[in-house]
Amino acid sequence: MFLSIFDIFKPGIGPSSSHTMGPMVAAARFLTALRGGAEPEPGAGPPARLTATLHGSLAWTGKGHATDRAVMLGLLGFEPASVDMDAAETALTRLWADRTVTPDGLSEMAFDPDTDVVFDWGPPLPGHANGLVLRAFDAAGNLRMEETYYSVGGGFVVTARELTDPPDLHAAKAEAGFPFPFGTAVEMLQMGTRADLSIAQMKWRNECALIPEAALGDRIDVIWRAMDACIDRGLAQDGILPGGLSVRRRAKAIHAQLRDEAGKNLAQPHVVNDWLSVYAMAVNEENAAGGAVVTSPTNGAAGVVPATIRYYRDHCVGATEQGIQTFLLTAAAIGGLIKHNASISGAEVGCQGEVGSASAMAAAGLCAALGGTNAQIENAAEIALEHHLGMTCDPAGGLVQVPCIERNGLGAIKAVSAASLSLRGDGTHFMPLDNCIEAMRQTGRDMSEKYKETSQGGLAVNLPEC
């Protein structure tokens, strides 16, 4: 099993990796297929009209997550990692006026935002809770091409065929030549012991199978700079978040209070929790506003890892730039294990798969940066994940605001506590990380659909009277 650090940490836009970034990626992939990457239906003419149908959680909370807008942007030729928001807004305005799209390499095609994005609130598609079907028709209305995509969390997208017939991972590992192809935490610890290497060192060597070593460090630094910049943007903004809940941004005001208290030497010992929370809230307020974020491993949980790294850099004794790289490499290794063996999708397993996974990644990363052994790192990840088991995904109004913004702050606090506890021991503990990941998968399987990013239960239906 190998997931690159650049698969786990991807630049994109808010408010959701699965509901915004994923559908945008799917639409871009569909355009590639139309350009000649797939065989059209027999007898069909050139594509003249496009449609999109959203299923499952993409339908139930698609409006709040701007899924329809994301599909439109994808069909206009934009992709999450490189989208210019000013150019995107101009293109969307033109689309609403002209009701057509003309992506590069394709002729003009009809696409009416009012009627050609369909929210199907019936049963979800069989492969995953986040499903969408994209279709192209010729001028006579004949189907030219149809593809079903699943947005499986963290901006990852697979077709229905890829989901049911995945590539041979063992063959891919052998071909790529990854020196440490661990697929479980047990394998990870065993390989580290045999090679006398840390988790971060093994992850680094795996990455070097794909990326020149001379460039790898710089690329990892780009991830952190993007995260750090997102925190700073969030701390500088105020006002009301979009979406209709009238949720006010709080990070800027809280940060100002914390800085004022620090200057007066009046802070309580537990104030460090407020620093962790405000860093995380800054990121998730930016995400809720549709700003630029880094999946960590998802958008809905994008504040936990950056907040914990900022805590390490600005508040921990002996923090270094190398420590930040160690943090990110270790966190990515843990995130890859969770995604491979369970899920990071709130629509599939609830928020335990989003904030819970992020907290486990952050705990492992902080433990590593502070000098923890591989056994202590695995212990830190397990502690953090264990204490998110059963957490539901029940966003009010289908928006990544309540309870998501504060939940990231608490996820960061749990990550620091888990890392600290693990560093007080020798790594010996009762519940292995692999078993905890499996417990999370089983819990998500058994969880009611009401609590898996459908906004049909929990906090989402217990709102204050207006």
C-alpha positions as CSV (number, residue, x, y, z in Angstrom):
1,M,0.0,0.0,0.0
2,F,1.3,3.4,-0.9
3,L,-0.4,6.8,-0.8
4,S,1.9,9.7,-1.3
5,I,2.1,12.6,1.1
6,F,0.9,14.7,-1.8
7,D,-2.2,12.5,-2.1
8,I,-3.0,13.0,1.6
9,F,-2.2,16.7,1.6
10,K,-3.6,18.3,-1.5
11,P,-4.3,22.0,-2.2
12,G,-7.9,22.8,-3.1
13,I,-10.8,25.0,-2.2
14,G,-13.6,24.8,0.4
15,P,-16.0,23.9,1.7
16,S,-15.6,20.2,1.2
17,S,-13.0,17.8,-0.3
18,S,-15.7,15.1,-1.0
19,H,-18.5,17.4,-2.0
20,T,-16.7,20.3,-3.7
21,M,-13.2,19.1,-4.8
22,G,-14.2,15.6,-5.7
23,P,-17.1,16.6,-8.0
24,M,-14.9,19.2,-9.6
25,V,-12.3,16.5,-10.3
26,A,-14.9,14.1,-11.6
27,A,-16.2,16.7,-14.1
28,A,-12.7,17.4,-15.3
29,R,-12.1,13.7,-15.7
30,F,-15.3,13.4,-17.7
31,L,-14.1,16.2,-20.1
32,T,-10.9,14.2,-20.6
33,A,-12.9,11.2,-21.5
34,L,-15.0,13.3,-24.0
35,R,-11.8,14.5,-25.6
36,G,-11.0,11.0,-26.7
37,G,-10.1,8.9,-23.7
38,A,-13.1,6.7,-23.8
39,E,-15.3,5.1,-26.5
40,P,-18.6,6.9,-27.2
41,E,-22.0,5.1,-27.5
42,P,-22.4,3.5,-31.0
43,G,-24.1,5.8,-33.4
44,A,-23.9,8.9,-31.3
45,G,-22.8,12.2,-32.8
46,P,-20.5,14.8,-31.3
47,P,-21.4,16.0,-27.7
48,A,-23.8,18.9,-27.7
49,R,-25.3,18.8,-24.1
50,L,-24.1,17.8,-20.7
51,T,-26.0,16.8,-17.5
52,A,-25.0,15.8,-14.0
53,T,-27.1,13.9,-11.4
54,L,-26.0,13.9,-7.8
55,H,-26.9,11.0,-5.5
56,G,-26.7,10.1,-1.8
57,S,-24.9,12.6,0.4
58,L,-23.9,14.7,-2.7
59,A,-27.7,15.3,-3.1
60,W,-28.7,15.7,0.5
61,T,-26.0,18.2,1.5
62,G,-24.9,19.3,-2.0
63,K,-26.4,22.8,-1.8
64,G,-24.7,23.5,1.5
65,H,-21.4,22.2,0.1
66,A,-21.7,24.0,-3.2
67,T,-21.6,20.7,-5.1
68,D,-23.6,22.0,-8.0
69,R,-21.2,24.9,-8.3
70,A,-18.2,22.6,-8.2
71,V,-19.6,20.5,-11.0
72,M,-20.1,23.6,-13.1
73,L,-16.5,24.7,-12.5
74,G,-15.2,21.3,-13.4
75,L,-17.2,21.3,-16.7
76,L,-15.8,24.8,-17.4
77,G,-12.3,23.4,-17.2
78,F,-11.2,24.3,-13.7
79,E,-9.5,22.0,-11.2
80,P,-9.2,22.4,-7.4
81,A,-5.4,22.6,-7.1
82,S,-5.1,25.4,-9.7
83,V,-8.4,27.3,-9.8
84,D,-8.2,31.1,-10.1
85,M,-11.2,32.2,-8.2
86,D,-11.6,35.5,-10.0
87,A,-11.5,33.7,-13.4
88,A,-13.9,31.1,-12.0
89,E,-16.4,33.7,-10.9
90,T,-16.3,35.3,-14.3
91,A,-16.8,32.0,-16.1
92,L,-19.7,31.1,-13.8
93,T,-21.4,34.4,-14.6
94,R,-21.0,33.8,-18.3
95,L,-22.4,30.2,-17.8
96,W,-25.5,31.5,-16.1
97,A,-26.0,34.0,-19.0
98,D,-25.2,31.8,-22.0
99,R,-26.2,28.3,-20.6
100,T,-23.3,26.8,-22.5
101,V,-19.7,25.5,-21.8
102,T,-16.8,25.4,-24.2
103,P,-13.9,23.6,-22.5
104,D,-10.5,23.5,-24.1
105,G,-10.4,20.9,-26.9
106,L,-14.2,20.6,-27.2
107,S,-16.9,22.3,-29.1
108,E,-19.6,24.4,-27.4
109,M,-22.1,22.3,-25.4
110,A,-25.4,23.2,-23.8
111,F,-25.5,23.2,-20.0
112,D,-28.3,24.8,-18.1
113,P,-27.4,25.3,-14.4
114,D,-31.1,25.4,-13.5
115,T,-32.1,22.0,-15.1
116,D,-28.9,20.1,-15.9
117,V,-27.7,19.5,-12.4
118,V,-30.2,17.1,-10.8
119,F,-30.4,16.4,-7.0
120,D,-31.6,12.9,-6.7
121,W,-32.8,12.4,-3.0
122,G,-33.6,8.8,-3.5
123,P,-31.4,5.9,-2.3
124,P,-27.6,6.4,-2.8
125,L,-25.8,4.6,-5.6
126,P,-24.5,1.2,-4.6
127,G,-20.8,1.9,-4.6
128,H,-20.6,4.8,-2.1
129,A,-22.7,7.5,-0.4
130,N,-21.1,10.2,-2.6
131,G,-22.1,9.3,-6.2
132,L,-22.6,11.4,-9.3
133,V,-23.4,10.5,-12.9
134,L,-22.2,12.7,-15.7
135,R,-23.8,12.3,-19.2
136,A,-23.1,13.8,-22.6
137,F,-25.8,13.8,-25.4
138,D,-25.5,14.6,-29.1
139,A,-27.6,17.3,-30.8
140,A,-30.4,14.8,-31.4
141,G,-30.6,13.9,-27.7
142,N,-28.8,10.5,-28.1
143,L,-26.6,9.5,-25.2
144,R,-23.0,9.8,-26.3
145,M,-21.2,9.0,-23.0
146,E,-22.1,8.2,-19.4
147,E,-19.8,7.7,-16.4
148,T,-20.5,7.1,-12.7
149,Y,-18.0,8.6,-10.3
150,Y,-17.7,8.2,-6.6
151,S,-16.1,10.9,-4.4
152,V,-14.6,8.8,-1.7
153,G,-13.2,11.5,0.6
154,G,-10.2,13.8,0.7
155,G,-10.7,14.8,-2.9
156,F,-10.1,11.2,-4.1
157,V,-12.4,10.2,-7.1
158,V,-12.9,6.8,-8.6
159,T,-15.2,5.6,-11.4
160,A,-17.7,2.8,-10.8
161,R,-15.4,0.4,-12.7
162,E,-12.4,1.4,-10.7
163,L,-14.3,0.9,-7.4
164,T,-15.4,-2.7,-8.3
165,D,-12.2,-3.6,-10.1
166,P,-9.3,-1.8,-8.4
167,P,-5.8,-2.0,-9.8
168,D,-3.5,-4.7,-8.6
169,L,-1.8,-2.9,-5.7
170,H,0.8,-5.5,-5.2
171,A,1.9,-5.3,-8.8
172,A,1.9,-1.5,-8.6
173,K,4.1,-1.6,-5.5
174,A,6.6,-3.9,-7.1
175,E,6.7,-1.9,-10.3
176,A,7.2,1.4,-8.4
177,G,9.9,-0.1,-6.2
178,F,8.7,1.3,-2.9
179,P,11.2,0.0,-0.3
180,F,8.8,0.1,2.6
181,P,5.3,-0.8,1.2
182,F,3.6,-1.2,4.6
183,G,-0.2,-1.7,4.5
184,T,-0.8,-1.9,8.2
185,A,0.6,-0.4,11.4
186,V,2.1,-3.8,12.4
187,E,4.0,-4.0,9.1
188,M,5.1,-0.4,9.5
189,L,6.5,-1.1,13.0
190,Q,8.2,-4.3,11.8
191,M,9.8,-2.7,8.8
192,G,11.0,0.2,11.0
193,T,12.6,-2.2,13.5
194,R,14.3,-4.3,10.8
195,A,15.7,-1.2,8.9
196,D,16.4,0.8,12.1
197,L,14.5,3.7,10.5
198,S,11.8,6.1,11.8
199,I,8.3,6.2,10.2
200,A,9.2,9.5,8.6
201,Q,12.5,8.1,7.2
202,M,10.6,5.2,5.6
203,K,8.0,7.5,4.2
204,W,10.7,9.7,2.8
205,R,12.4,6.8,1.0
206,N,9.0,5.6,-0.4
207,E,8.4,9.1,-1.8
208,C,11.8,9.1,-3.4
209,A,10.7,6.2,-5.6
210,L,8.4,8.7,-7.3
211,I,10.0,12.1,-6.7
212,P,13.7,13.1,-7.0
213,E,15.1,13.4,-3.5
214,A,16.5,16.9,-4.2
215,A,13.0,18.2,-4.9
216,L,11.1,16.3,-2.2
217,G,11.9,18.6,0.8
218,D,10.9,21.7,-1.2
219,R,7.6,20.1,-2.1
220,I,6.9,19.2,1.5
221,D,7.7,22.8,2.5
222,V,5.2,24.0,0.0
223,I,2.5,22.0,1.8
224,W,3.3,23.6,5.1
225,R,3.5,27.1,3.7
226,A,0.1,26.7,2.2
227,M,-1.3,25.5,5.5
228,D,0.4,28.3,7.4
229,A,-0.9,30.9,5.0
230,C,-4.4,29.6,5.4
231,I,-4.1,30.0,9.2
232,D,-2.9,33.6,8.7
233,R,-5.7,34.4,6.3
234,G,-8.3,33.0,8.7
235,L,-6.8,35.0,11.6
236,A,-7.1,38.2,9.6
237,Q,-10.8,37.9,8.5
238,D,-14.0,38.6,10.2
239,G,-17.7,38.9,9.3
240,I,-20.5,36.4,8.6
241,L,-19.8,33.1,6.9
242,P,-21.9,32.4,3.7
243,G,-24.8,29.9,3.7
244,G,-27.6,31.3,5.7
245,L,-26.8,30.2,9.3
246,S,-25.4,33.6,10.2
247,V,-22.4,32.1,11.8
248,R,-19.8,34.8,12.6
249,R,-16.1,34.3,12.2
250,R,-14.5,34.2,15.6
251,A,-10.8,33.4,15.0
252,K,-9.6,37.0,14.5
253,A,-11.2,38.3,17.7
254,I,-10.0,35.3,19.8
255,H,-6.5,35.7,18.4
256,A,-6.5,39.4,19.3
257,Q,-7.5,38.5,22.9
258,L,-4.8,35.9,23.2
259,R,-2.1,38.2,22.0
260,D,-3.3,40.9,24.4
261,E,-3.3,38.5,27.3
262,A,0.2,37.2,26.4
263,G,1.5,40.8,26.5
264,K,0.2,41.3,30.0
265,N,1.3,37.9,31.4
266,L,-2.2,37.2,32.6
267,A,-2.9,33.9,30.8
268,Q,-4.2,30.8,32.6
269,P,-2.1,27.6,32.1
270,H,-4.9,26.0,30.0
271,V,-4.7,28.9,27.5
272,V,-2.6,26.8,25.2
273,N,-5.9,25.0,24.3
274,D,-7.3,28.3,23.1
275,W,-4.2,28.8,20.8
276,L,-4.7,25.4,19.3
277,S,-8.4,26.0,18.8
278,V,-8.0,29.4,17.2
279,Y,-5.4,28.1,14.7
280,A,-7.8,25.3,13.7
281,M,-10.8,27.6,13.6
282,A,-9.0,30.0,11.4
283,V,-8.5,27.3,8.8
284,N,-12.0,26.0,9.0
285,E,-13.5,29.4,8.8
286,E,-11.6,29.9,5.6
287,N,-12.8,26.5,4.3
288,A,-16.4,27.3,5.2
289,A,-16.0,30.5,3.1
290,G,-14.8,28.6,0.1
291,G,-11.2,29.7,0.5
292,A,-8.0,27.9,-0.4
293,V,-7.1,25.1,2.0
294,V,-5.1,21.8,2.1
295,T,-6.9,18.5,2.6
296,S,-5.6,17.1,5.9
297,P,-6.9,14.5,5.1
298,T,-10.2,16.2,4.1
299,N,-11.4,19.8,4.0
300,G,-13.9,19.3,6.8
301,A,-11.0,18.3,9.0
302,A,-8.4,20.6,7.4
303,G,-7.6,22.6,10.6
304,V,-6.4,19.9,12.9
305,V,-3.0,19.1,11.4
306,P,-2.0,22.8,10.6
307,A,-3.1,23.9,14.0
308,T,-1.0,21.2,15.7
309,I,2.1,22.1,13.5
310,R,1.6,25.8,14.3
311,Y,1.5,24.8,18.0
312,Y,4.7,22.8,17.6
313,R,6.5,25.6,15.8
314,D,5.4,28.5,18.0
315,H,4.9,27.0,21.4
316,C,7.1,23.9,21.8
317,V,10.6,23.9,23.0
318,G,13.2,22.9,20.4
319,A,10.9,23.1,17.3
320,T,12.8,23.0,14.0
321,E,12.0,23.2,10.3
322,Q,13.1,19.6,10.0
323,G,10.7,18.7,12.7
324,I,7.8,20.1,10.6
325,Q,8.9,17.8,7.7
326,T,9.1,14.9,10.1
327,F,5.6,15.8,11.3
328,L,4.0,15.9,7.8
329,L,5.7,12.7,6.6
330,T,4.6,10.8,9.7
331,A,1.1,12.2,9.6
332,A,0.8,11.2,5.9
333,A,1.8,7.6,6.7
334,I,-0.9,7.3,9.4
335,G,-3.5,9.0,7.1
336,G,-2.6,6.5,4.4
337,L,-3.2,3.5,6.7
338,I,-6.6,4.8,7.8
339,K,-7.7,5.5,4.2
340,H,-6.5,2.1,3.0
341,N,-8.0,0.1,5.8
342,A,-11.1,2.1,6.6
343,S,-12.2,5.5,5.3
344,I,-11.7,9.2,5.7
345,S,-15.1,10.0,4.2
346,G,-17.7,11.6,6.5
347,A,-20.4,10.3,4.2
348,E,-19.2,6.7,4.7
349,V,-18.1,6.5,8.3
350,G,-19.1,9.8,10.0
351,C,-16.8,12.5,11.4
352,Q,-14.7,9.8,13.1
353,G,-13.3,9.3,9.6
354,E,-12.6,13.0,9.2
355,V,-11.7,14.8,12.4
356,G,-10.8,11.5,14.1
357,S,-8.4,10.6,11.3
358,A,-6.9,14.1,11.3
359,S,-6.4,14.0,15.1
360,A,-4.7,10.6,14.8
361,M,-2.4,12.0,12.1
362,A,-1.6,15.1,14.1
363,A,-0.9,13.1,17.2
364,A,1.5,10.9,15.4
365,G,3.2,13.8,13.7
366,L,3.7,15.8,16.9
367,C,5.0,12.7,18.7
368,A,7.5,12.2,15.9
369,A,8.5,15.8,15.8
370,L,9.1,15.7,19.6
371,G,11.4,12.7,19.3
372,G,9.0,9.8,19.9
373,T,9.9,6.3,18.9
374,N,7.9,4.4,16.2
375,A,6.0,2.6,19.0
376,Q,5.2,5.8,20.8
377,I,4.0,7.3,17.5
378,E,1.7,4.4,16.8
379,N,0.4,4.7,20.3
380,A,-0.3,8.4,19.9
381,A,-2.3,7.8,16.7
382,E,-4.3,5.1,18.4
383,I,-5.1,7.2,21.4
384,A,-6.4,10.1,19.3
385,L,-8.4,7.9,17.0
386,E,-9.9,5.8,19.8
387,H,-11.4,8.9,21.4
388,H,-13.2,9.9,18.3
389,L,-14.9,6.6,17.6
390,G,-18.6,6.9,17.0
391,M,-18.4,10.6,16.2
392,T,-21.2,11.5,13.8
393,C,-21.2,13.8,10.8
394,D,-24.3,16.0,11.2
395,P,-23.6,19.4,9.8
396,A,-26.3,22.0,10.4
397,G,-27.8,23.1,7.1
398,G,-25.5,20.9,5.2
399,L,-22.7,23.5,5.8
400,V,-19.2,22.8,7.1
401,Q,-19.7,25.3,9.9
402,V,-21.6,23.9,12.9
403,P,-20.2,21.8,14.6
404,C,-17.3,21.4,12.2
405,I,-15.3,24.5,12.9
406,E,-15.1,24.0,16.7
407,R,-14.7,20.3,16.2
408,N,-11.4,20.9,14.5
409,G,-10.2,22.8,17.5
410,L,-11.0,20.0,19.8
411,G,-9.4,17.5,17.5
412,A,-6.2,19.4,17.7
413,I,-6.4,19.5,21.5
414,K,-6.9,15.7,21.6
415,A,-4.0,15.3,19.3
416,V,-1.6,17.1,21.6
417,S,-2.9,15.3,24.6
418,A,-2.5,11.9,22.8
419,A,1.0,12.7,21.8
420,S,1.9,13.9,25.3
421,L,0.5,10.7,26.9
422,S,2.3,8.5,24.5
423,L,5.6,10.2,25.1
424,R,5.2,9.5,28.8
425,G,5.3,5.8,28.1
426,D,7.4,3.4,26.1
427,G,4.9,2.7,23.4
428,T,3.5,-0.4,25.0
429,H,-0.3,-0.3,25.1
430,F,-3.4,-2.5,25.0
431,M,-5.2,-1.6,21.8
432,P,-3.2,-1.7,18.5
433,L,-3.7,1.1,16.0
434,D,-4.8,-1.5,13.3
435,N,-7.6,-2.8,15.6
436,C,-8.7,0.7,16.3
437,I,-8.9,1.5,12.6
438,E,-11.0,-1.6,12.1
439,A,-13.2,-0.6,14.9
440,M,-13.7,2.7,13.2
441,R,-14.6,1.0,9.9
442,Q,-17.1,-1.3,11.6
443,T,-18.7,1.6,13.6
444,G,-19.1,3.5,10.4
445,R,-20.7,0.5,8.7
446,D,-23.2,0.2,11.5
447,M,-23.9,3.9,11.9
448,S,-27.3,5.2,10.7
449,E,-27.3,7.1,7.4
450,K,-28.8,10.0,9.3
451,Y,-25.5,10.6,10.9
452,K,-23.3,10.3,7.9
453,E,-23.2,13.8,6.2
454,T,-26.9,13.8,5.2
455,S,-28.0,16.5,7.7
456,Q,-30.9,14.3,8.6
457,G,-30.1,13.6,12.2
458,G,-28.3,14.8,15.3
459,L,-27.3,18.5,15.6
460,A,-28.5,19.1,12.0
461,V,-32.2,18.6,13.0
462,N,-31.9,20.1,16.5
463,L,-31.6,23.7,15.6
464,P,-32.7,26.7,17.7
465,E,-36.1,28.2,16.9
466,C,-35.8,31.4,14.8
